């Protein structure tokens, strides 16, 4: 039992009711904890704490806030192994991936701590003699942040770091499936000296928590990472209360391999990106558009790489791909694979569950997948790759852009001219050419179209947490 998982007004406490959520190990399917979840009284307490915490935090200097955040980054770095172990047990990813995620978290905190000292306004020349005109940047207010289970630390740390850097307080609802690493992250901020009420953590029934927090007049900003349908519903709710929001939603990333590409390098990186976190990545590529002249070689290399992956418990040293998060994901993978095959695709490898314990699925490759197959139109969020032949760069770009998603896109070419075309014409918030170049703390992370709006990285990440005030002053 996670007895006191709620952080409210600087105190770790139990929920006021008796409801709980199960936390399971996806490698075994067994319950490992019961998580008490918040009732309305707990949410009211968190709202009051966030309101008071905001008044305290916003009045501290940028230097003071920055120093506390830098200290928090150091504490997270010291506790990274503990955080990683929690992620493996509750989320399932291999320990190496969990360690990478845990060790990247301090970079996000440090980068935003530095940016906290660089939130500048400006002086605007006046038309009126003797008048001084200023544009000021101020924190928007208490923030409600909702983060997903696939990257328990990576997504939560982005939201908390940006909010704190801007001078906002936060009520965060991390995922109920993977609570422990998120609790450790909040403890690190608390131990670094973040004042009571500035960071509050609640777990609960998702729609109950989101509906209540978004409607509260205390909350001024919403940040959500998750599926497109839920994101649209939350964005609509926020808009009905005239509250700003950042939405980092699902994707269906294309992966283009041009006729002049380094095929071996493209296949190797494609395997890594597709099966990282068992494909449960919003920016994971699924639609592989490969030029006909290099298609066979790419397919053979990609299939060999997929077959070579070692699937197992994330705590095992040799594991390269862990389980899916829950049995619903297994059902979804089987349904997508069966649909693609019935539509005319060829199953090159995988396509089945592994064993009866845990939620394991084989790394799967489908070739010559027709456009009408569901996997070409729906985000699979799992370890299934769909390979498609194309006859030209024009066709690859056109087919890449045809869906309403626009989070990430990947492309391989040796031609600078073609690379420029990919950069300009691919309709995605993030385009990575000839390597994996997204998700660093200093770079913007976000999508367009149905994949959301706003950024959760780079200097742009602070925009959603700041308001602009214009002041025009004439001396008395």
C-alpha positions as CSV (number, residue, x, y, z in Angstrom):
1,X,0.0,0.0,0.0
2,X,1.2,3.5,-0.9
3,X,-0.2,4.9,2.4
4,X,0.4,8.7,1.9
5,X,0.7,9.4,-1.8
6,X,-0.9,12.9,-1.8
7,X,1.3,16.0,-1.4
8,X,-0.9,18.9,-0.3
9,X,0.5,22.1,1.3
10,X,3.9,20.5,1.9
11,X,2.5,17.4,3.8
12,X,2.3,13.9,2.5
13,X,-1.1,12.5,3.4
14,X,-3.6,9.7,2.7
15,X,-6.7,10.3,0.8
16,X,-9.8,11.4,2.8
17,X,-11.9,8.5,1.4
18,X,-11.4,4.7,1.0
19,X,-11.2,4.4,-2.8
20,X,-8.0,3.0,-4.3
21,X,-6.4,2.1,-7.6
22,X,-4.4,-1.0,-8.3
23,X,-0.7,-0.7,-9.4
24,X,0.5,-3.7,-11.3
25,X,3.8,-4.9,-12.6
26,X,3.3,-5.3,-16.4
27,X,6.0,-8.0,-16.5
28,X,4.0,-10.3,-14.3
29,X,0.5,-8.9,-14.3
30,X,0.5,-9.1,-10.5
31,X,-0.7,-6.3,-8.2
32,X,2.2,-4.7,-6.4
33,X,0.4,-1.9,-4.5
34,X,-2.9,-0.2,-3.8
35,X,-2.9,3.5,-4.4
36,X,-5.3,5.7,-2.4
37,X,-7.0,8.2,-4.6
38,X,-8.2,11.8,-4.0
39,X,-11.7,12.8,-3.1
40,X,-13.2,16.2,-3.7
41,X,-12.2,17.3,-0.2
42,X,-8.6,16.5,-1.1
43,X,-8.8,18.5,-4.3
44,X,-10.2,21.4,-2.4
45,X,-7.3,21.3,0.0
46,X,-4.9,21.1,-2.9
47,X,-6.5,24.1,-4.6
48,X,-6.2,26.2,-1.5
49,X,-2.6,25.2,-1.0
50,X,-1.8,26.0,-4.6
51,X,-3.4,29.4,-4.3
52,X,-1.3,30.2,-1.2
53,X,1.8,28.6,-2.7
54,X,1.5,30.8,-5.8
55,X,1.5,34.0,-3.7
56,X,4.7,32.8,-1.9
57,X,6.5,31.6,-5.0
58,X,5.7,34.5,-7.3
59,X,7.1,37.0,-4.8
60,X,10.5,35.2,-4.5
61,X,13.2,36.5,-6.8
62,X,14.1,34.7,-10.0
63,X,17.5,34.0,-8.4
64,X,16.0,32.4,-5.4
65,X,13.7,30.2,-7.4
66,X,16.6,29.2,-9.7
67,X,18.8,28.2,-6.8
68,X,16.1,26.0,-5.3
69,X,15.5,24.3,-8.7
70,X,19.2,23.7,-9.2
71,X,19.3,22.0,-5.8
72,X,16.3,19.9,-6.8
73,X,18.1,18.8,-10.0
74,X,21.0,17.6,-7.9
75,X,18.8,15.6,-5.6
76,X,17.0,13.9,-8.5
77,X,20.4,13.0,-10.0
78,X,21.4,11.4,-6.7
79,X,18.2,9.4,-6.5
80,X,18.1,8.5,-10.2
81,X,18.6,4.8,-9.7
82,X,15.8,4.6,-7.2
83,X,13.5,6.4,-9.6
84,X,14.5,4.1,-12.5
85,X,13.8,1.0,-10.4
86,X,10.3,2.3,-9.6
87,X,9.7,2.9,-13.3
88,X,10.7,-0.6,-14.4
89,X,8.5,-2.3,-11.8
90,X,5.4,-0.1,-12.5
91,X,5.8,0.8,-16.2
92,X,7.8,-2.1,-17.6
93,X,10.5,-0.4,-19.7
94,X,14.0,-1.9,-19.7
95,X,16.2,-0.7,-16.9
96,X,18.6,1.0,-19.3
97,X,15.8,3.1,-20.7
98,X,14.5,3.9,-17.3
99,X,17.9,5.0,-16.2
100,X,18.2,7.2,-19.2
101,X,14.8,8.8,-18.4
102,X,15.7,9.3,-14.8
103,X,19.1,10.9,-15.6
104,X,17.6,13.2,-18.2
105,X,15.2,14.7,-15.6
106,X,17.8,16.9,-13.9
107,X,18.7,18.4,-17.2
108,X,15.1,19.7,-17.7
109,X,15.1,21.1,-14.2
110,X,18.5,22.7,-14.6
111,X,17.7,24.2,-18.0
112,X,14.5,25.8,-16.7
113,X,16.2,27.0,-13.6
114,X,18.6,28.9,-15.8
115,X,15.8,30.2,-17.9
116,X,14.0,31.4,-14.8
117,X,16.6,34.2,-14.6
118,X,16.0,35.2,-18.2
119,X,12.3,36.0,-18.4
120,X,12.6,39.5,-19.8
121,X,10.2,42.3,-20.5
122,X,10.9,45.2,-22.8
123,X,10.7,49.0,-23.0
124,X,8.7,50.4,-25.9
125,X,9.5,53.8,-27.3
126,X,6.5,56.1,-26.5
127,X,4.7,58.5,-28.8
128,X,4.0,60.7,-25.8
129,X,6.9,62.8,-24.4
130,X,7.8,61.8,-20.8
131,X,5.9,58.5,-20.9
132,X,7.5,55.2,-20.2
133,X,6.0,52.1,-21.8
134,X,6.9,48.7,-20.6
135,X,5.8,45.1,-21.5
136,X,6.1,42.9,-18.4
137,X,6.0,39.1,-18.3
138,X,4.2,37.7,-15.2
139,X,3.3,34.1,-14.0
140,X,-0.2,33.1,-15.1
141,X,-1.1,31.5,-11.8
142,X,-1.8,28.0,-10.3
143,X,-1.4,25.3,-12.9
144,X,-3.2,21.9,-13.3
145,X,-0.8,19.4,-14.9
146,X,-1.8,16.0,-16.1
147,X,1.0,13.5,-17.2
148,X,0.9,10.0,-18.7
149,X,2.1,6.6,-17.8
150,X,4.5,5.9,-20.7
151,X,7.2,8.3,-19.5
152,X,6.3,8.9,-15.8
153,X,9.2,11.2,-15.1
154,X,10.0,12.8,-18.5
155,X,6.5,14.3,-18.9
156,X,5.9,15.3,-15.3
157,X,9.3,17.0,-14.9
158,X,8.8,19.1,-18.0
159,X,5.5,20.5,-16.7
160,X,6.7,21.1,-13.1
161,X,10.0,22.7,-14.3
162,X,8.4,25.1,-16.7
163,X,5.7,26.1,-14.2
164,X,8.2,26.7,-11.4
165,X,10.6,28.6,-13.6
166,X,7.8,31.0,-14.6
167,X,6.8,31.5,-11.0
168,X,3.6,29.4,-11.0
169,X,2.4,26.8,-8.5
170,X,1.2,23.4,-9.6
171,X,-1.3,20.7,-8.8
172,X,0.0,17.7,-10.7
173,X,-2.0,14.5,-11.3
174,X,0.5,11.9,-12.4
175,X,-0.6,8.5,-13.8
176,X,-2.2,6.2,-11.3
177,X,-0.5,3.2,-13.1
178,X,3.0,4.5,-12.3
179,X,2.9,6.6,-9.2
180,X,6.1,5.8,-7.3
181,X,8.7,7.5,-9.5
182,X,6.5,10.6,-9.7
183,X,6.3,10.7,-5.9
184,X,10.1,10.5,-5.7
185,X,10.4,13.5,-8.1
186,X,8.0,15.6,-6.0
187,X,10.0,14.6,-2.8
188,X,13.2,15.9,-4.5
189,X,11.7,19.3,-5.1
190,X,10.3,19.4,-1.6
191,X,13.7,18.4,-0.1
192,X,15.3,21.1,-2.1
193,X,13.3,23.7,-0.3
194,X,10.3,24.4,-2.6
195,X,7.8,26.1,-0.2
196,X,4.6,24.4,0.9
197,X,1.8,24.5,-1.6
198,X,4.0,25.3,-4.6
199,X,3.9,21.7,-5.8
200,X,0.9,19.5,-4.9
201,X,0.4,15.9,-6.1
202,X,-2.9,14.2,-6.3
203,X,-4.0,10.8,-7.7
204,X,-7.6,10.1,-8.6
205,X,-10.2,9.1,-11.2
206,X,-8.9,11.0,-14.2
207,X,-12.1,12.6,-15.4
208,X,-13.2,13.5,-11.9
209,X,-9.9,15.3,-11.1
210,X,-9.6,17.0,-14.5
211,X,-13.3,18.2,-14.5
212,X,-13.0,19.6,-11.0
213,X,-9.6,21.3,-11.3
214,X,-10.3,22.9,-14.7
215,X,-13.6,24.3,-13.5
216,X,-12.0,25.8,-10.4
217,X,-11.4,29.6,-10.5
218,X,-8.1,29.1,-8.8
219,X,-6.6,27.2,-11.7
220,X,-5.4,29.5,-14.5
221,X,-3.5,27.1,-16.9
222,X,-3.8,23.4,-17.9
223,X,-1.0,21.2,-19.3
224,X,-1.9,17.8,-20.6
225,X,0.0,15.0,-22.3
226,X,-2.1,12.1,-23.5
227,X,-4.4,10.9,-26.2
228,X,-6.1,13.1,-28.9
229,X,-9.7,12.4,-27.8
230,X,-9.0,13.2,-24.1
231,X,-6.9,16.2,-25.0
232,X,-9.7,17.6,-27.2
233,X,-12.1,17.2,-24.3
234,X,-9.8,18.9,-21.8
235,X,-9.0,21.7,-24.3
236,X,-12.7,22.3,-24.8
237,X,-13.3,22.4,-21.0
238,X,-10.4,24.8,-20.5
239,X,-11.7,27.0,-23.3
240,X,-15.2,27.2,-21.8
241,X,-13.5,28.8,-18.7
242,X,-11.2,31.0,-20.8
243,X,-8.1,29.2,-19.5
244,X,-5.0,28.7,-21.5
245,X,-3.7,25.2,-22.1
246,X,-0.8,23.3,-23.5
247,X,-1.7,20.0,-25.3
248,X,0.9,17.4,-26.2
249,X,-1.2,14.7,-27.8
250,X,-0.8,11.6,-29.8
251,X,1.0,11.2,-33.0
252,X,1.4,8.7,-35.9
253,X,4.9,9.6,-37.1
254,X,6.1,8.9,-40.6
255,X,9.6,7.6,-41.3
256,X,10.8,8.3,-44.8
257,X,13.7,6.6,-46.4
258,X,14.7,8.2,-49.7
259,X,16.4,6.4,-52.6
260,X,19.8,7.9,-51.7
261,X,19.6,7.2,-47.9
262,X,22.1,5.3,-45.8
263,X,19.8,2.3,-45.6
264,X,21.8,0.4,-42.9
265,X,21.8,3.5,-40.7
266,X,18.1,4.2,-41.4
267,X,17.1,0.6,-40.5
268,X,19.2,0.5,-37.3
269,X,17.7,3.8,-36.0
270,X,14.2,2.8,-37.1
271,X,14.3,-0.3,-35.0
272,X,15.5,1.6,-32.0
273,X,12.9,4.3,-32.3
274,X,10.0,1.9,-33.1
275,X,10.6,-0.6,-30.3
276,X,11.8,1.8,-27.6
277,X,9.5,1.6,-24.6
278,X,7.7,-1.2,-26.6
279,X,6.5,1.4,-29.1
280,X,4.5,3.2,-26.3
281,X,5.9,6.6,-27.4
282,X,3.9,9.5,-28.8
283,X,6.7,10.3,-31.2
284,X,7.3,6.6,-32.2
285,X,7.4,6.0,-35.9
286,X,4.9,3.6,-37.4
287,X,4.4,4.5,-41.0
288,X,7.7,3.6,-42.8
289,X,7.6,5.1,-46.3
290,X,10.6,3.5,-48.1
291,X,11.6,4.2,-51.7
292,X,11.1,1.2,-53.9
293,X,14.7,1.1,-55.0
294,X,15.9,0.5,-51.5
295,X,12.8,-1.1,-50.0
296,X,13.9,-4.7,-50.1
297,X,17.3,-4.0,-48.4
298,X,15.7,-1.8,-45.8
299,X,13.0,-4.4,-45.1
300,X,15.5,-7.2,-44.6
301,X,17.7,-5.1,-42.3
302,X,14.7,-3.9,-40.3
303,X,13.2,-7.3,-39.9
304,X,16.5,-8.8,-38.8
305,X,16.9,-6.0,-36.2
306,X,13.4,-6.6,-34.9
307,X,13.9,-10.4,-34.6
308,X,17.1,-9.9,-32.7
309,X,15.5,-7.8,-29.9
310,X,15.4,-9.6,-26.6
311,X,12.0,-9.2,-24.9
312,X,11.6,-9.7,-21.2
313,X,11.4,-8.3,-17.7
314,X,12.9,-4.8,-17.7
315,X,15.0,-5.7,-14.7
316,X,16.9,-8.4,-16.6
317,X,20.3,-7.3,-17.9
318,X,19.7,-8.7,-21.4
319,X,16.2,-7.1,-22.0
320,X,15.9,-4.7,-24.8
321,X,12.1,-4.4,-24.9
322,X,9.8,-4.8,-22.0
323,X,6.1,-5.5,-21.8
324,X,3.2,-3.4,-22.8
325,X,1.5,-1.4,-20.0
326,X,-1.7,-3.4,-19.7
327,X,-3.8,-6.2,-21.4
328,X,-5.8,-3.6,-23.4
329,X,-2.6,-2.8,-25.4
330,X,-2.2,-6.5,-26.2
331,X,-5.8,-6.7,-27.6
332,X,-5.2,-3.6,-29.6
333,X,-2.0,-4.9,-31.2
334,X,-3.6,-8.2,-32.2
335,X,-6.6,-6.3,-33.7
336,X,-4.3,-4.0,-35.7
337,X,-2.1,-6.9,-37.0
338,X,-5.1,-9.1,-38.0
339,X,-6.8,-6.1,-39.8
340,X,-3.6,-5.3,-41.7
341,X,-3.1,-8.9,-42.8
342,X,-6.8,-9.2,-43.9
343,X,-6.2,-6.0,-45.9
344,X,-3.3,-7.6,-47.8
345,X,-0.2,-6.8,-45.7
346,X,2.5,-9.5,-45.2
347,X,3.5,-10.4,-41.6
348,X,7.3,-10.5,-41.7
349,X,7.8,-11.3,-38.0
350,X,6.0,-11.2,-34.6
351,X,2.3,-10.6,-34.4
352,X,1.6,-12.6,-31.2
353,X,1.5,-12.3,-27.5
354,X,4.4,-13.9,-25.6
355,X,3.6,-16.3,-22.8
356,X,0.8,-16.2,-20.3
357,X,2.4,-14.0,-17.6
358,X,2.7,-10.3,-18.0
359,X,1.8,-8.2,-21.0
360,X,4.4,-9.1,-23.6
361,X,4.0,-8.8,-27.4
362,X,6.5,-9.7,-30.1
363,X,8.3,-7.0,-32.0
364,X,6.2,-7.0,-35.2
365,X,6.9,-6.0,-38.8
366,X,4.2,-5.7,-41.5
367,X,5.3,-5.1,-45.1
368,X,3.5,-3.8,-48.1
369,X,0.7,-2.4,-45.9
370,X,-2.2,-0.9,-47.8
371,X,-3.2,2.6,-46.9
372,X,-6.7,1.5,-45.9
373,X,-5.4,-0.7,-43.1
374,X,-6.3,0.6,-39.7
375,X,-2.6,0.7,-38.6
376,X,-1.9,3.3,-41.3
377,X,-4.7,5.5,-39.9
378,X,-4.7,4.9,-36.1
379,X,-1.9,5.4,-33.7
380,X,-0.9,1.9,-32.5
381,X,1.0,2.9,-29.4
382,X,2.8,-0.5,-29.5
383,X,5.6,-2.5,-31.1
384,X,4.2,-2.8,-34.6
385,X,5.9,-1.3,-37.7
386,X,4.1,-0.9,-41.1
387,X,6.4,-0.8,-44.1
388,X,5.2,0.8,-47.4
389,X,6.8,1.1,-50.8
390,X,6.8,4.6,-52.4
391,X,8.0,5.7,-55.8
392,X,9.3,9.2,-55.0
393,X,9.9,11.8,-52.4
394,X,6.8,13.6,-53.5
395,X,4.7,10.6,-52.8
396,X,6.4,10.0,-49.4
397,X,5.7,13.6,-48.3
398,X,2.1,13.5,-49.5
399,X,1.3,10.3,-47.7
400,X,3.1,11.4,-44.6
401,X,1.0,14.5,-44.4
402,X,-2.4,13.0,-45.1
403,X,-3.4,12.3,-41.5
404,X,-4.6,14.8,-39.0
405,X,-1.7,14.0,-36.7
406,X,1.4,16.2,-36.7
407,X,3.7,15.5,-33.8
408,X,6.9,14.1,-35.2
409,X,8.4,13.0,-38.5
410,X,11.7,11.3,-39.4
411,X,13.5,11.2,-42.8
412,X,16.7,9.9,-44.3
413,X,18.5,11.2,-47.3
414,X,22.1,12.1,-48.4
415,X,20.8,15.1,-50.4
416,X,20.8,18.5,-48.8
417,X,18.2,19.6,-51.3
418,X,15.9,16.8,-50.3
419,X,16.6,17.4,-46.6
420,X,15.5,21.0,-47.1
421,X,12.3,19.7,-48.6
422,X,11.6,17.5,-45.7
423,X,12.3,20.3,-43.3
424,X,9.9,22.7,-45.1
425,X,7.2,20.3,-46.3
426,X,6.6,17.7,-43.6
427,X,3.6,18.8,-41.5
428,X,4.9,18.0,-38.0
429,X,5.9,20.0,-34.9
430,X,9.2,18.2,-34.9
431,X,11.2,16.9,-37.9
432,X,14.4,14.9,-37.4
433,X,16.5,14.1,-40.4
434,X,19.3,11.4,-40.6
435,X,19.3,11.0,-36.8
436,X,17.2,11.2,-33.6
437,X,17.3,14.9,-32.7
438,X,14.2,15.6,-30.5
439,X,13.3,15.8,-26.8
440,X,16.4,17.6,-25.4
441,X,15.7,20.1,-22.6
442,X,16.7,23.1,-24.7
443,X,14.6,22.2,-27.7
444,X,10.8,22.7,-28.2
445,X,8.7,19.6,-28.0
446,X,5.2,19.7,-29.3
447,X,2.9,19.1,-32.3
448,X,0.5,20.7,-34.7
449,X,-2.9,19.8,-36.0
450,X,-4.6,17.1,-33.9
451,X,-1.3,16.5,-32.1
452,X,-1.8,19.6,-30.0
453,X,-0.3,23.0,-29.5
454,X,2.3,24.6,-27.3
455,X,5.7,23.4,-26.4
456,X,7.1,21.5,-23.4
457,X,10.8,22.2,-24.0
458,X,13.1,25.0,-25.0
459,X,12.4,28.7,-24.4
460,X,9.0,28.2,-25.9
461,X,7.9,26.1,-23.0
462,X,7.6,29.1,-20.7
463,X,5.2,30.9,-23.0
464,X,2.2,29.0,-21.7
465,X,3.0,29.9,-18.1
466,X,3.4,33.7,-18.6
467,X,1.0,36.5,-19.2
468,X,2.0,39.8,-20.9
469,X,1.1,43.1,-19.1
470,X,1.5,46.4,-20.8
471,X,2.3,49.4,-18.5
472,X,2.3,53.0,-19.7
473,X,3.5,55.5,-17.1
474,X,3.9,59.3,-17.1
475,X,5.6,60.9,-14.1
476,X,3.5,63.0,-11.8
